[in-house]
């Protein structure tokens, strides 16, 4: 088998990977992960900016926003919410407003100000949902953070009473 040895930037452990697969993914900048067996960091991460001008992290973030939008039946916000009047990353008008975050690390620092900002941006009747994806682990894991009032509303709509 044609293999190459990669060294992890975080824990400095070495790992053998299939060279043909590694080269194909690197050329395509496909956003696929070669997780380190010791710490889970992405061995594929090169830090290089591809010719398209879009980094691997930007591709992954856009893909996450598309998945969330498809799941909710909404749309991605132009500029990922950076333009006035288009706050948040994903929105289904009148029902849902989401903020998407993606990390390769095993932890994410969630700030109260980010949650309050998302909640204030959500129009009346919209559920604010903070979507965090950990892609540095195999398999990738996703978690949703939502205000207590949203949880209570969903529990009431499903016919269950909240005991929290």
N, C-alpha and C positions, 0 to 999 in steps of 0.2 A: 504494500500500500504506500502511496506517495504522501508523506506527511511532512509537516513543518512544526517546529517547536516555537511556541509563543510564550512570552514572559508577561505575567500580570503586572500592571503598573501599581497596583495597590499593595498586594501581599508578596510580590516578586516570585511567586510560584511559577513553575513552567508546566506546560501542557502540550501534548501532541494533538494536532488537528489535521484533517484531510486537506491537503494543499489545493486540490482541484475545486473542492467546495468553497474553501476560503477565498481563493482568487475570484471565483464566479461572483460571490457575494460582494467582494470588495469592488469589482468592476461595476456591478449593478448598484452599489450603495443601497442595497435592498432593505436596510434597517433590521437585518436579522442579527441575533445575538449568539456569540460564542461565550457562554458564561464560564468564568474561572471555577474549577471544581473546589477550590479552597474558600474563596470569599464571595463568589458570585458576580464580580465585576465583569464587564464586557471586554473580552480579549480582542474583539474586532474593532473596538473604538480606536480610530486613528488620530482624531483631532484635525484631520485635513479637510479643507473645504472643497467639495467636488466641483467639477466644471459647471454644473447647473447653478451654482451659487446657493443651493439649499443644503444645509447640513443634515447629517443623519438624524440628529435630535429634532430638527424642524419637520422632517418627513414623518418621524414617529408621532410627533404632536398632531400633525394634520390628520394622520391616519386614525389617531385616537378620537379626534373631534368628529371625523366622518362616521366612525363606528357609533359614537354616542348619539349623533344626530339621526342616524338610521334607526337605532334602537328606540328612540323617543318619537320618531316621525317628524322631527324638526329640521332646522337648517343651521349650517355653520354661519357664524357672524362674520361679516367682512373684516379683514385685518385682525381676526381672532379677538374682536372686541376692542381694538385700539382706536376705533373711530367714534366720534360723538354720535349718540343715538343708537349705537350697536354694542352696548356693554355685554360682557359675558362671551363665552366661546360658542355656545350652542343655545338655540332658542326655538321653542314652539310657542308662538304668540298666544298669550292668555292662559297657558298651562304650565310651562316649564322654562327655566333659565339655568344653564349649567356652566360651570367653570371647570376646565379640564387641566389637570397637572399630571406630568409624567416624570418618573425618576428611575435611574438605574441603580440608585442606592437602596439600602435595606431600611432606610428611614426617610421620613418627610416631615419637615417642620411646618406645621399648620398654625397660622396666626389668626387670632381672633379678628383682627382688622380685615383680613381677607374674607372671612365668613360674613362679617357685618356689611362689607362693601357689596358682596354678591346679593345679600338679602335686601339691601336698599335699592339695588338696580332692578330687582325683580318687580315687574308691574303687579298691580292688584290681581290676585287670583293665580299668579305664577308661583310654582314651587321652586325655590332656589336649591340647587344640588351641586355639591362640590365633588368631582369625580377624580380620584387619585389612582394612578396605575403604576405599579411597581414592575418594571420590565427587566430589572437586573437579576431576577430570580427565575428559576424554571420550575413550573410554568409561571408565566406572568400572573400577577394578582391584582384585582381591582376592588376598590372600596368606595362607597358613596357616603358622604357626610351631609346630613340635612338637619334643619332646625327641628326642635321638639314639636312645634305646632304642626309641621308637615307630617311627622310620624303619627301624631294623634289623629290628624285628618285622614290619613291613609288607613289607620286601624279602624276608625269609625265607618269609613266607606266599605271596608271589607267585612263589616259586621262583628268585628272583634273589639272588645274593650281594652284599653291600655291599662296595665297595672303598674306602670313605671311611675 
